[in-house]
Amino acid sequence: MKKIFIASLAASIAIAGGFASNHKSENVISVKEALKLNDDAKVVLEGKIKSHTKSDKYKFVDKNGDTIVIEIGDKKWGNVTANEDTLLRIRGEVDKELTKTEIDVDSIEVVK
């Protein structure tokens, strides 16, 4: 029984270690690329928030000057403080509707 527990613990640690290294090698894409993706596709974008449009919606612009509306719930901000000059990395998923495409943000961090 101890051998099974130790083996499963080792496997869990190995999987967690693999996840951490995948996190570092994630591919940042442009807003233009994100707009072409299917609904619910996972994305990582870098850019700046240029304005707060309403409630939890913000206008996000990437380094190419392309914009998209992003939705950031209050709890997703964590301890991040940003202004329009702060370079951010957001992780989330594409939210496609009939007339618009937005990004539903899962996490946000300042790029250093």
Secondary structure, DSSP 8 states (H G I E B T S, - for coil): -HHHHHHHHHHHHHHHHHHHHHHHT---B-HHHHHHS-TT-EEEEEEEEEEEEETTEEEEEETTS-EEEEE--GGGGTT----TT--EEEEEEEEE-SS-EEEEEEEEEE--
